[in-house]
Amino acid sequence: MLAISGLGDLRARIEAWRADGRRIAFVPTMGNLHAGHLALVERALVLGERVVVSVFVNPTQFAPGEDYESYPRTLEADRRRLETAGVDLLFAPEVRAIYPHAVQIDASYAVPSVGQGLEDAFRPGFFSGVITVVKRLFDLVAPDVAVFGEKDYQQLCVVRTMVRDLKLPIEIASVQTVREADGLALSSRNQYLSAREREIAPQLHGTLGEVAAAVAAGETAYPQIEQEATERLRVLGFEPDYVSLRSAETLRPLSTGARSGVVLGAARLGRARLIDNLIF
């Protein structure tokens, strides 16, 4: 496996693969890799003849006071895991390589409607930062296909919309959320949980499952269902940001009488902010 940080070396390798007619699959990450990331890599290995994984903690998607400085950085361990997994190239750039002039948002493409509300309401500017870094990484890697996880469901929808709006020649593939045996979605931020909080954390997924089951059973008072779920999380010890029933395609509020969609939830538990979703 090649490990590259410079743009010149990256371009040379990508151009060589292109000259050989290789199909390139790309997995963008912020590192501190776990089994969820490796599931994305496994999918990329199926979809592409050459697989590139980036490890870059993107400063523009962290708001002031969030955990940018303390976000876990484990590059050497990540390199070993990716090499074992069969990745062809690890791209681990410095900040100045991605933001050569200033660390700032690219305003040339506005956050689409699918990125408004939900996470955007609680992390203002987050999706602007995501769009900025994903666009730049796409420009550098020029993949045929990029693989994202469904745990960050709204982010996945934003990226898909951006690719469609900008007519980028990139296929966006997704992989189902990887979970612990008790249902907790894998996340690098789970390590912030205390032992007691870790016992409580799976209840976020459980609560979303109850919401989905209520809708499937024919209940249509969606605001009431959402509010009851929010209160249940609060009683369990979470500080909930939202529980919301949405269309899985547009992320608009679920239409009355709909029997399929997605329920999304976000809640703080100690130092950790957990997000999850359930498509039903």
Secondary structure as GFF3:
##gff-version 3
##sequence-region A 1 280
A	DSSP	beta_strand	2	4	.	.	.	ID=ss1
A	DSSP	alpha_helix	7	19	.	.	.	ID=ss2
A	DSSP	beta_strand	24	29	.	.	.	ID=ss3
A	DSSP	alpha_helix	35	47	.	.	.	ID=ss4
A	DSSP	beta_strand	50	55	.	.	.	ID=ss5
A	DSSP	three_ten_helix	59	61	.	.	.	ID=ss6
A	DSSP	alpha_helix	75	85	.	.	.	ID=ss7
A	DSSP	beta_strand	89	91	.	.	.	ID=ss8
A	DSSP	alpha_helix	95	98	.	.	.	ID=ss9
A	DSSP	three_ten_helix	113	115	.	.	.	ID=ss10
A	DSSP	alpha_helix	119	122	.	.	.	ID=ss11
A	DSSP	alpha_helix	126	141	.	.	.	ID=ss12
A	DSSP	beta_strand	145	149	.	.	.	ID=ss13
A	DSSP	alpha_helix	153	165	.	.	.	ID=ss14
A	DSSP	beta_strand	171	175	.	.	.	ID=ss15
A	DSSP	three_ten_helix	188	192	.	.	.	ID=ss16
A	DSSP	alpha_helix	195	200	.	.	.	ID=ss17
A	DSSP	alpha_helix	203	216	.	.	.	ID=ss18
A	DSSP	alpha_helix	222	236	.	.	.	ID=ss19
A	DSSP	beta_strand	239	246	.	.	.	ID=ss20
A	DSSP	beta_strand	262	269	.	.	.	ID=ss21
A	DSSP	beta_strand	272	279	.	.	.	ID=ss22
###
